[in-house]
Amino acid sequence: MQFTETVMDHFENPRNVGALEDADAVAEVGSTECGDTTTLYLKIRDNRIADVRFRTLGCAAAIASSSIATEMILGKTLEEAWALTNTDVVEALGGLPEKKIHCSVLAEGAIREAINNYRRSQGLYPW
């Protein structure tokens, strides 16, 4: 399987890895297709993602997707982060093999689940 240089860079040197002990929102999502899991941690200040971390148990594509997605949402408003799609993640990585596209869906799902968990904690309806 051939991965782009960007995928390999984010796999070998993932950004924003680890847990945020004082996170305002946490979400864990998994893929029934392959068994990969991602846990995403958000620190939110003034409706913006002030810090983000992730832990992914999975393949190179799953780790790279999580890594680049965290870079893409850092500093964004919750609405901007919610708008990030798996297609945006795939494009930022320079593409993924067809059978690895589900890894980018995992990153999108973790972001949206974390935002909804935060909204619930604030007494707001999930999106």
CYANA upper distance limits for C-alpha pairs under 8 A (distance plus 0.5 A):
  1 MET  CA     97 PRO  CA      8.02
  2 GLN  CA     97 PRO  CA      7.92
  3 PHE  CA      7 VAL  CA      6.51
  3 PHE  CA      8 MET  CA      7.05
  3 PHE  CA     95 GLY  CA      8.45
  3 PHE  CA     96 LEU  CA      7.17
  3 PHE  CA     97 PRO  CA      7.89
  4 THR  CA      8 MET  CA      6.87
  4 THR  CA     93 LEU  CA      7.70
  4 THR  CA     94 GLY  CA      6.75
  4 THR  CA     95 GLY  CA      7.50
  4 THR  CA     96 LEU  CA      8.13
  5 GLU  CA      9 ASP  CA      6.51
  6 THR  CA     10 HIS  CA      6.72
  6 THR  CA     93 LEU  CA      5.94
  6 THR  CA     94 GLY  CA      7.16
  7 VAL  CA     11 PHE  CA      6.57
  7 VAL  CA     60 ALA  CA      8.00
  7 VAL  CA     61 ALA  CA      7.23
  7 VAL  CA     64 ALA  CA      5.96
  7 VAL  CA     65 SER  CA      8.27
  7 VAL  CA     93 LEU  CA      6.07
  7 VAL  CA     94 GLY  CA      8.07
  8 MET  CA     12 GLU  CA      6.41
  8 MET  CA     60 ALA  CA      7.86
  8 MET  CA     64 ALA  CA      7.82
  9 ASP  CA     13 ASN  CA      6.13
  9 ASP  CA     14 PRO  CA      7.91
  9 ASP  CA     64 ALA  CA      8.32
 10 HIS  CA     14 PRO  CA      5.11
 10 HIS  CA     15 ARG  CA      7.47
 10 HIS  CA     63 ILE  CA      7.76
 10 HIS  CA     64 ALA  CA      5.15
 10 HIS  CA     65 SER  CA      8.42
 10 HIS  CA     67 SER  CA      6.61
 10 HIS  CA     68 ILE  CA      7.35
 11 PHE  CA     60 ALA  CA      5.87
 11 PHE  CA     61 ALA  CA      7.80
 11 PHE  CA     63 ILE  CA      6.17
 11 PHE  CA     64 ALA  CA      5.27
 11 PHE  CA     67 SER  CA      8.31
 14 PRO  CA     63 ILE  CA      7.69
 14 PRO  CA     64 ALA  CA      7.25
 14 PRO  CA     67 SER  CA      5.90
 15 ARG  CA     67 SER  CA      5.74
 15 ARG  CA     68 ILE  CA      7.87
 15 ARG  CA     70 THR  CA      8.12
 15 ARG  CA     71 GLU  CA      7.88
 16 ASN  CA     52 VAL  CA      7.08
 16 ASN  CA     53 ARG  CA      5.26
 16 ASN  CA     54 PHE  CA      6.91
 16 ASN  CA     67 SER  CA      7.12
 16 ASN  CA     70 THR  CA      7.30
 16 ASN  CA     71 GLU  CA      8.25
 17 VAL  CA     53 ARG  CA      5.84
 17 VAL  CA     54 PHE  CA      5.60
 17 VAL  CA     55 ARG  CA      6.50
 17 VAL  CA     67 SER  CA      8.01
 18 GLY  CA     53 ARG  CA      6.08
 18 GLY  CA     54 PHE  CA      5.99
 18 GLY  CA     55 ARG  CA      6.12
 19 ALA  CA     40 LEU  CA      8.48
 19 ALA  CA     41 TYR  CA      6.99
 19 ALA  CA     53 ARG  CA      6.31
 19 ALA  CA     54 PHE  CA      6.87
 19 ALA  CA     55 ARG  CA      7.50
 20 LEU  CA     41 TYR  CA      6.44
 20 LEU  CA     42 LEU  CA      7.98
 20 LEU  CA     43 LYS  CA      8.32
 20 LEU  CA     52 VAL  CA      8.09
 20 LEU  CA     53 ARG  CA      6.89
 22 ASP  CA     43 LYS  CA      8.06
 23 ALA  CA     41 TYR  CA      6.28
 23 ALA  CA     42 LEU  CA      5.90
 23 ALA  CA     43 LYS  CA      5.45
 24 ASP  CA     41 TYR  CA      8.07
 24 ASP  CA     42 LEU  CA      6.31
 24 ASP  CA     43 LYS  CA      5.52
 24 ASP  CA     44 ILE  CA      6.73
 24 ASP  CA    118 TYR  CA      7.04
 25 ALA  CA     41 TYR  CA      6.33
 25 ALA  CA     42 LEU  CA      5.65
 25 ALA  CA     43 LYS  CA      7.31
 25 ALA  CA    114 ALA  CA      6.00
 25 ALA  CA    115 ILE  CA      7.49
 25 ALA  CA    117 ASN  CA      6.54
 25 ALA  CA    118 TYR  CA      5.51
 26 VAL  CA     39 THR  CA      7.48
 26 VAL  CA     40 LEU  CA      6.09
 26 VAL  CA     41 TYR  CA      5.10
 26 VAL  CA     42 LEU  CA      6.92
 26 VAL  CA    114 ALA  CA      5.79
 26 VAL  CA    117 ASN  CA      7.58
 26 VAL  CA    118 TYR  CA      8.41
 27 ALA  CA     39 THR  CA      6.01
 27 ALA  CA     40 LEU  CA      5.82
 27 ALA  CA     41 TYR  CA      7.30
 27 ALA  CA    110 ALA  CA      6.42
 27 ALA  CA    111 ILE  CA      8.21
 27 ALA  CA    113 GLU  CA      6.24
 27 ALA  CA    114 ALA  CA      5.18
 27 ALA  CA    117 ASN  CA      7.71
 28 GLU  CA     37 THR  CA      7.48
 28 GLU  CA     38 THR  CA      6.09
 28 GLU  CA     39 THR  CA      4.67
 28 GLU  CA     40 LEU  CA      6.92
 28 GLU  CA    110 ALA  CA      6.91
 28 GLU  CA    113 GLU  CA      8.41
 29 VAL  CA     37 THR  CA      6.16
 29 VAL  CA     38 THR  CA      5.98
 29 VAL  CA     39 THR  CA      6.99
 29 VAL  CA    106 LEU  CA      7.32
 29 VAL  CA    109 GLY  CA      7.39
 29 VAL  CA    110 ALA  CA      6.24
 29 VAL  CA    113 GLU  CA      8.44
 30 GLY  CA     35 GLY  CA      6.94
 30 GLY  CA     36 ASP  CA      6.14
 30 GLY  CA     37 THR  CA      4.67
 30 GLY  CA     38 THR  CA      6.84
 30 GLY  CA    106 LEU  CA      7.30
 31 SER  CA     35 GLY  CA      5.70
 31 SER  CA     36 ASP  CA      5.93
 31 SER  CA     37 THR  CA      6.93
 31 SER  CA    102 HIS  CA      8.19
 31 SER  CA    103 CYS  CA      8.43
 31 SER  CA    106 LEU  CA      7.21
 32 THR  CA     36 ASP  CA      8.34
 33 GLU  CA    102 HIS  CA      8.32
 35 GLY  CA     58 GLY  CA      8.06
 36 ASP  CA     56 THR  CA      7.84
 36 ASP  CA     57 LEU  CA      6.12
 36 ASP  CA     58 GLY  CA      5.06
 36 ASP  CA     59 CYS  CA      7.87
 36 ASP  CA     62 ALA  CA      7.82
 36 ASP  CA    103 CYS  CA      8.50
 37 THR  CA     56 THR  CA      6.16
 37 THR  CA     57 LEU  CA      5.81
 37 THR  CA     58 GLY  CA      7.03
 37 THR  CA    106 LEU  CA      8.22
 38 THR  CA     54 PHE  CA      7.39
 38 THR  CA     55 ARG  CA      6.19
 38 THR  CA     56 THR  CA      4.77
 38 THR  CA     57 LEU  CA      6.93
 38 THR  CA     66 SER  CA      8.14
 38 THR  CA    106 LEU  CA      7.55
 38 THR  CA    107 ALA  CA      7.81
 38 THR  CA    110 ALA  CA      7.31
 39 THR  CA     54 PHE  CA      6.04
 39 THR  CA     55 ARG  CA      5.68
 39 THR  CA     56 THR  CA      6.83
 39 THR  CA    110 ALA  CA      7.42
 40 LEU  CA     52 VAL  CA      7.80
 40 LEU  CA     53 ARG  CA      6.48
 40 LEU  CA     54 PHE  CA      5.01
 40 LEU  CA     55 ARG  CA      7.17
 40 LEU  CA    110 ALA  CA      6.54
 40 LEU  CA    111 ILE  CA      7.44
 40 LEU  CA    114 ALA  CA      7.31
 41 TYR  CA     52 VAL  CA      6.06
 41 TYR  CA     53 ARG  CA      5.66
 41 TYR  CA     54 PHE  CA      6.57
 41 TYR  CA    114 ALA  CA      7.75
 42 LEU  CA     49 ILE  CA      7.05
 42 LEU  CA     50 ALA  CA      8.13
 42 LEU  CA     51 ASP  CA      6.43
 42 LEU  CA     52 VAL  CA      5.20
 42 LEU  CA     53 ARG  CA      7.30
 42 LEU  CA    114 ALA  CA      7.64
 43 LYS  CA     49 ILE  CA      6.42
 43 LYS  CA     50 ALA  CA      5.97
 43 LYS  CA     51 ASP  CA      5.45
 43 LYS  CA     52 VAL  CA      6.78
 44 ILE  CA     48 ARG  CA      5.95
 44 ILE  CA     49 ILE  CA      5.19
 44 ILE  CA     50 ALA  CA      5.84
 44 ILE  CA     51 ASP  CA      7.60
 45 ARG  CA     49 ILE  CA      6.99
 45 ARG  CA     50 ALA  CA      6.39
 47 ASN  CA     77 THR  CA      6.05
 47 ASN  CA     78 LEU  CA      6.43
 48 ARG  CA     75 GLY  CA      6.35
 48 ARG  CA     76 LYS  CA      5.90
 48 ARG  CA     77 THR  CA      4.64
 48 ARG  CA     78 LEU  CA      6.35
 49 ILE  CA     73 ILE  CA      7.50
 49 ILE  CA     74 LEU  CA      5.99
 49 ILE  CA     75 GLY  CA      5.53
 49 ILE  CA     76 LYS  CA      6.18
 49 ILE  CA     77 THR  CA      6.75
 49 ILE  CA     78 LEU  CA      7.34
 50 ALA  CA     74 LEU  CA      6.98
 50 ALA  CA     75 GLY  CA      6.14
 51 ASP  CA     74 LEU  CA      6.80
 51 ASP  CA     75 GLY  CA      8.08
 52 VAL  CA     70 THR  CA      6.72
 52 VAL  CA     74 LEU  CA      7.01
 53 ARG  CA     70 THR  CA      7.49
 54 PHE  CA     66 SER  CA      7.46
 54 PHE  CA     67 SER  CA      8.06
 54 PHE  CA     70 THR  CA      8.21
 56 THR  CA     62 ALA  CA      7.54
 56 THR  CA     63 ILE  CA      6.33
 56 THR  CA     66 SER  CA      7.77
 57 LEU  CA     62 ALA  CA      8.45
 57 LEU  CA     63 ILE  CA      8.07
 58 GLY  CA     62 ALA  CA      6.23
 58 GLY  CA     63 ILE  CA      7.05
 59 CYS  CA     63 ILE  CA      6.85
 60 ALA  CA     64 ALA  CA      6.49
 61 ALA  CA     65 SER  CA      6.40
 61 ALA  CA     96 LEU  CA      7.90
 61 ALA  CA    100 LYS  CA      7.00
 61 ALA  CA    103 CYS  CA      6.55
 61 ALA  CA    104 SER  CA      8.19
 62 ALA  CA     66 SER  CA      6.72
 62 ALA  CA    103 CYS  CA      5.15
 62 ALA  CA    104 SER  CA      7.21
 62 ALA  CA    106 LEU  CA      7.96
 62 ALA  CA    107 ALA  CA      8.20
 63 ILE  CA     67 SER  CA      6.58
 64 ALA  CA     68 ILE  CA      6.63
 64 ALA  CA     93 LEU  CA      8.30
 65 SER  CA     69 ALA  CA      6.48
 65 SER  CA     89 VAL  CA      6.87
 65 SER  CA     90 VAL  CA      8.00
 65 SER  CA     93 LEU  CA      7.96
 65 SER  CA    103 CYS  CA      7.07
 65 SER  CA    104 SER  CA      5.83
 65 SER  CA    107 ALA  CA      6.64
 66 SER  CA     70 THR  CA      6.73
 66 SER  CA    104 SER  CA      8.05
 66 SER  CA    106 LEU  CA      8.45
 66 SER  CA    107 ALA  CA      5.69
 67 SER  CA     71 GLU  CA      7.17
 68 ILE  CA     72 MET  CA      6.72
 68 ILE  CA     89 VAL  CA      7.51
 68 ILE  CA     92 ALA  CA      7.94
 68 ILE  CA     93 LEU  CA      7.91
 69 ALA  CA     73 ILE  CA      6.85
 69 ALA  CA     89 VAL  CA      6.70
 69 ALA  CA    107 ALA  CA      7.07
 69 ALA  CA    108 GLU  CA      8.29
 70 THR  CA     74 LEU  CA      6.58
 72 MET  CA     81 ALA  CA      8.46
 73 ILE  CA     80 GLU  CA      8.06
 73 ILE  CA     81 ALA  CA      5.70
 73 ILE  CA     84 LEU  CA      8.36
 76 LYS  CA     80 GLU  CA      6.26
 76 LYS  CA     81 ALA  CA      6.46
 77 THR  CA     81 ALA  CA      6.68
 78 LEU  CA     82 TRP  CA      6.50
 78 LEU  CA    115 ILE  CA      7.43
 79 GLU  CA     83 ALA  CA      6.84
 80 GLU  CA     84 LEU  CA      7.38
 81 ALA  CA    111 ILE  CA      7.81
 82 TRP  CA    111 ILE  CA      7.45
 82 TRP  CA    112 ARG  CA      6.33
 82 TRP  CA    115 ILE  CA      7.95
 84 LEU  CA     88 ASP  CA      6.81
 84 LEU  CA     89 VAL  CA      8.19
 84 LEU  CA    108 GLU  CA      7.34
 85 THR  CA     89 VAL  CA      7.10
 85 THR  CA    105 VAL  CA      8.28
 85 THR  CA    108 GLU  CA      6.34
 86 ASN  CA     90 VAL  CA      6.70
 86 ASN  CA    104 SER  CA      5.42
 86 ASN  CA    105 VAL  CA      5.57
 86 ASN  CA    107 ALA  CA      7.63
 86 ASN  CA    108 GLU  CA      6.02
 87 THR  CA     91 GLU  CA      6.61
 87 THR  CA    104 SER  CA      8.06
 88 ASP  CA     92 ALA  CA      6.62
 89 VAL  CA     93 LEU  CA      6.77
 89 VAL  CA    104 SER  CA      6.67
 90 VAL  CA     94 GLY  CA      6.86
 90 VAL  CA     95 GLY  CA      5.50
 90 VAL  CA     96 LEU  CA      6.63
 90 VAL  CA    101 ILE  CA      7.94
 90 VAL  CA    104 SER  CA      6.96
 91 GLU  CA     95 GLY  CA      6.01
 96 LEU  CA    100 LYS  CA      6.56
 96 LEU  CA    101 ILE  CA      6.61
 97 PRO  CA    101 ILE  CA      7.17
100 LYS  CA    104 SER  CA      8.21
101 ILE  CA    105 VAL  CA      7.38
102 HIS  CA    106 LEU  CA      6.97
103 CYS  CA    107 ALA  CA      7.36
104 SER  CA    108 GLU  CA      6.99
105 VAL  CA    109 GLY  CA      6.52
106 LEU  CA    110 ALA  CA      6.65
107 ALA  CA    111 ILE  CA      6.89
108 GLU  CA    112 ARG  CA      6.84
109 GLY  CA    113 GLU  CA      6.47
110 ALA  CA    114 ALA  CA      6.52
111 ILE  CA    115 ILE  CA      6.72
112 ARG  CA    116 ASN  CA      6.65
113 GLU  CA    117 ASN  CA      6.57
114 ALA  CA    118 TYR  CA      6.69
115 ILE  CA    119 ARG  CA      6.68
115 ILE  CA    126 PRO  CA      8.50
116 ASN  CA    120 ARG  CA      6.62
116 ASN  CA    125 TYR  CA      8.31
116 ASN  CA    126 PRO  CA      5.28
116 ASN  CA    127 TRP  CA      6.96
117 ASN  CA    121 SER  CA      6.75
117 ASN  CA    126 PRO  CA      8.02
118 TYR  CA    122 GLN  CA      6.86
119 ARG  CA    123 GLY  CA      6.92
119 ARG  CA    124 LEU  CA      5.42
119 ARG  CA    125 TYR  CA      6.84
119 ARG  CA    126 PRO  CA      6.39
120 ARG  CA    124 LEU  CA      5.69
120 ARG  CA    125 TYR  CA      6.60
120 ARG  CA    126 PRO  CA      6.81
